[in-house]
Amino acid sequence: MNQAICIYGASSENIPQAYKDAAFECGRLIALAGADLVCGGGKAGLMRCAIDGALSQGGQAIGVLPDFMVQKGWQHPGLSQMICEPSMHARKSRMASLSSAAIALPGGIGTLEELTEIITWRKLNLFRGQVVILNTDGFFDPLIQMLERTVEQGFMHREHLALWQVAATPAQAVSMALEPVTQHEFTQTIS
């Protein structure tokens, strides 16, 4: 079975070109690495760009969509495989189960929710792959600072900052995603 890297990212088209270029490059590099791309399967925004990048190199692009999105015709027409799920929760669960790593690209509330959920799943050992934040043009700087503040304020242990890595470029993000994970249990605390 091929490695598969899940991409989370914006579905909006009204975003800076630098983010679109980085998403395309991520998809292209995932395909060149021989890994499959798993994503939300949309025909717009950074999902579209990542899919187009993977397909440009003959890669496999697996889209996971909830039924209501398929009924609205929101799926990318070039997907190598489309998987329909009954709900958003089932969609995210399937995307994670298909993937050996995850990369978060810039996005809105949906992307942020997916990123924080996969970090939580990694902490709970429900997801055992790398989690990489692609910080194109410093997009995620405020989130990274907030996560560091959770440690400073005692909401999270310092070791939990190792649940994810931050990449500056698509090449670095894909390389990090392909790194083997050293498995260990993270400290659980009840406040």
C-alpha positions in Angstrom: 0.0 0.0 0.0 1.3 3.5 -0.9 1.8 6.1 1.7 -1.0 8.7 1.6 -0.8 12.3 2.7 -3.9 14.1 3.7 -4.1 17.8 2.7 -6.4 20.2 4.6 -6.9 23.6 3.0 -9.3 26.4 2.0 -12.1 25.8 -0.5 -12.3 29.6 -1.3 -11.0 30.9 -4.6 -10.8 34.4 -3.3 -7.4 34.0 -1.7 -3.8 35.1 -2.5 -2.1 33.3 -5.4 0.9 32.3 -3.2 -1.4 29.9 -1.3 -2.7 28.4 -4.5 0.8 27.9 -5.8 2.0 26.3 -2.6 -1.0 23.9 -2.6 -0.3 22.9 -6.3 3.3 22.3 -5.4 2.4 20.2 -2.4 0.2 18.0 -4.6 2.9 17.8 -7.3 5.6 16.8 -4.7 3.3 14.2 -3.1 2.8 12.5 -6.4 6.5 12.7 -7.3 7.3 11.0 -3.9 5.0 8.1 -5.0 2.4 8.9 -2.3 -1.3 9.3 -2.8 -3.1 12.6 -2.0 -6.1 12.4 0.2 -8.2 15.5 0.6 -11.7 16.9 0.9 -12.1 16.4 -2.9 -13.4 19.9 -3.7 -13.3 21.6 -7.1 -12.3 25.0 -5.6 -9.6 26.7 -3.6 -6.6 25.0 -2.3 -8.2 21.5 -2.5 -8.5 22.0 -6.3 -4.9 23.2 -6.5 -3.5 20.3 -4.6 -5.5 17.8 -6.6 -4.4 19.5 -9.9 -0.8 19.3 -8.7 -1.0 15.6 -7.9 -2.7 14.8 -11.2 -0.1 16.9 -13.2 2.4 14.2 -12.2 0.2 11.2 -12.8 -0.5 10.9 -9.1 -3.5 9.5 -7.3 -6.0 12.0 -5.8 -8.5 10.5 -3.4 -11.4 12.8 -2.5 -13.6 12.2 0.5 -16.9 14.2 0.5 -20.1 14.1 2.5 -23.1 13.2 0.4 -24.6 16.7 0.6 -21.5 18.1 -1.1 -21.7 15.6 -3.9 -25.4 16.4 -4.4 -24.4 20.1 -4.8 -21.7 19.1 -7.4 -18.8 20.4 -5.3 -16.4 17.5 -6.1 -13.3 17.9 -8.4 -14.1 16.2 -11.7 -10.6 14.7 -12.1 -10.4 12.7 -8.8 -8.8 9.3 -9.2 -11.2 8.0 -6.5 -14.2 9.6 -4.8 -15.4 8.3 -1.5 -18.8 9.5 -0.2 -19.6 9.6 3.5 -22.9 10.4 5.2 -21.6 13.3 7.4 -18.7 15.7 7.9 -17.5 13.7 10.9 -17.4 10.5 8.9 -15.6 12.4 6.1 -12.8 13.5 8.5 -12.6 10.1 10.1 -12.2 8.4 6.7 -9.6 11.0 5.5 -7.5 10.3 8.6 -7.9 6.5 8.3 -6.7 6.6 4.7 -3.6 8.7 5.5 -0.2 8.1 6.9 0.4 11.9 7.4 -1.4 15.2 7.3 -0.4 18.6 6.0 -2.5 21.7 6.8 -2.5 24.5 4.3 -4.0 28.0 4.9 -7.7 28.0 5.3 -10.8 29.2 7.2 -12.7 27.7 10.1 -13.1 24.3 8.5 -9.4 23.9 7.9 -8.6 25.1 11.4 -11.0 22.7 12.9 -9.5 19.8 10.8 -6.0 20.8 11.9 -6.8 21.0 15.6 -8.8 17.8 15.5 -6.0 15.8 13.9 -3.5 17.2 16.4 -5.9 16.1 19.2 -6.2 12.6 17.6 -2.4 12.4 17.4 -2.2 13.3 21.1 -4.7 10.6 21.9 -2.9 8.1 19.7 -5.9 7.9 17.4 -3.8 9.2 14.5 -0.2 8.0 14.3 1.2 10.0 11.4 3.1 13.2 11.1 1.1 16.4 11.3 2.7 19.3 9.4 1.6 22.9 9.2 2.6 24.6 6.0 3.1 28.2 7.1 3.1 29.9 3.7 3.8 33.7 4.1 3.4 33.3 7.9 -0.3 32.6 7.6 -0.3 30.3 10.7 2.0 32.6 12.9 -0.9 33.7 15.1 -2.1 30.1 15.6 1.4 28.9 16.4 1.8 31.7 19.0 -1.5 30.7 20.5 -0.5 27.1 20.8 2.7 28.1 22.4 0.7 30.3 24.8 -1.3 27.2 25.9 1.9 25.8 27.2 2.9 29.0 28.9 -0.5 29.2 30.6 -0.5 25.6 31.7 -3.2 24.2 29.4 -0.8 21.9 27.6 2.5 20.2 28.4 5.6 21.4 26.5 6.1 18.0 25.0 2.8 18.4 23.2 4.4 21.0 20.9 6.0 18.0 19.3 2.6 16.8 18.0 3.1 18.8 14.9 5.9 20.3 12.8 5.9 23.7 11.0 7.2 23.9 7.4 8.1 27.1 5.5 7.9 25.5 2.0 5.9 22.8 0.2 9.1 20.8 -0.3 9.8 20.9 3.5 6.2 20.0 4.3 6.1 16.9 2.1 9.6 15.8 3.3 8.4 16.2 7.0 5.2 14.3 6.2 7.1 11.4 4.8 9.4 11.1 7.9 8.7 8.0 10.1 7.0 8.8 13.4 8.5 7.8 16.7 5.5 6.6 18.6 5.1 7.4 22.2 2.3 8.1 24.6 1.8 11.8 25.4 1.1 12.8 29.0 -2.6 13.0 29.9 -3.6 15.4 32.5 -6.9 16.2 34.1 -7.2 19.9 35.1 
